[in-house]
């Protein structure tokens, strides 16, 4: 469940209210990242992060498979 909670916010702005609030602050400061750029980075970085997180959790829990 802990790994799954991080998927939505990392793949899209709309995945988390915090992302939307930060986007508004960044727009006001002139440093906003486009939806396309955010999604591109999320699509590239989230799957490897999930694989690493699941591997570490399975190692920590002693799951063999």
C-alpha positions in Angstrom: 0.0 0.0 0.0 2.8 2.4 0.8 4.3 2.0 -2.7 0.9 2.4 -4.4 0.2 5.7 -2.6 3.1 7.3 -4.4 2.1 6.3 -7.9 -0.6 8.8 -8.6 1.2 11.9 -7.4 4.3 11.0 -9.2 2.7 10.4 -12.6 0.4 13.4 -12.9 -0.2 16.8 -11.4 -3.8 15.8 -10.7 -2.7 12.7 -8.7 -2.4 14.8 -5.6 -3.9 18.0 -4.2 -0.4 18.9 -2.9 0.9 18.9 -6.5 -1.9 21.3 -7.6 -1.1 23.6 -4.7 2.6 23.6 -5.4 1.9 24.2 -9.0 0.0 27.3 -8.1 2.8 28.6 -5.9 5.4 27.9 -8.6 3.3 29.8 -11.2 3.2 32.8 -8.9 7.0 32.6 -8.6 7.4 32.2 -12.4 9.0 28.7 -12.1 6.1 26.4 -13.1 6.8 23.2 -14.9 4.4 22.3 -17.7 1.9 19.4 -17.3 3.7 17.7 -20.2 7.2 18.0 -18.6 5.9 16.8 -15.2 4.2 13.8 -16.8 7.3 13.0 -18.9 9.6 13.0 -15.9 7.0 11.0 -13.8 6.6 8.3 -16.5 10.4 7.9 -16.7 11.2 7.9 -12.9 8.1 6.3 -11.3 8.4 2.7 -12.7 12.0 2.2 -11.7 11.3 3.7 -8.3 8.4 1.3 -7.8 10.6 -1.7 -8.8 13.3 -0.7 -6.3 10.8 0.0 -3.5 9.1 -3.4 -4.0 12.5 -5.2 -4.1 13.6 -3.5 -0.9 10.4 -4.3 0.8 10.5 -7.9 -0.2 14.1 -8.1 0.9 13.3 -6.4 4.3 10.3 -8.8 4.8 12.3 -11.8 3.8 10.0 -12.7 0.9 11.4 -15.2 -1.5 10.0 -15.7 -4.9 
